[in-house]
Amino acid sequence: MFINLNNGTLDLGDNLVLKPNFSFDDFKKTTFYSNQDSVRMFYLDKKL
């Protein structure tokens, strides 16, 4: 895991990098999406 304080990105691995303005619709395009609800807290099933 890597946090870049200069640009605000959170790198959780090769397949998941959270950036400012990262939306739930962006998350739905990743391999980590498995019908989670955008309103509630959700867990990632896959290991990073």
C-alpha positions in Angstrom: 0.0 0.0 0.0 1.3 3.4 -0.9 -0.1 6.8 -0.1 1.0 9.8 -2.2 0.4 12.9 -0.2 1.4 15.2 -3.2 -1.4 14.0 -5.5 -3.8 12.3 -3.0 -3.7 8.8 -4.5 -3.9 5.6 -2.5 -2.3 2.7 -4.3 -3.7 -0.5 -2.9 -2.0 -2.7 -5.5 -1.6 -3.1 -9.3 -5.4 -3.4 -9.8 -6.7 -0.7 -7.5 -5.6 2.8 -7.2 -7.9 5.3 -5.5 -7.6 8.9 -6.7 -9.4 12.1 -5.7 -12.8 12.1 -7.3 -12.8 8.3 -7.6 -16.4 7.5 -7.9 -18.4 4.3 -7.2 -19.0 4.0 -10.9 -15.2 3.9 -11.3 -15.0 1.2 -8.7 -17.6 -0.8 -10.5 -15.2 -1.1 -13.4 -12.6 -2.8 -11.3 -12.2 -6.5 -10.7 -13.0 -5.9 -7.0 -16.6 -5.0 -7.6 -19.0 -7.8 -6.8 -22.4 -6.2 -6.5 -21.6 -4.1 -3.4 -24.0 -1.4 -2.4 -22.7 2.2 -2.9 -24.6 3.5 0.2 -23.2 1.0 2.8 -19.8 0.0 3.8 -18.5 -2.9 1.6 -15.6 -5.3 1.8 -13.2 -6.4 -0.9 -13.3 -10.2 -1.4 -10.1 -10.4 -3.2 -6.6 -10.2 -1.6 -4.4 -7.4 -2.7 
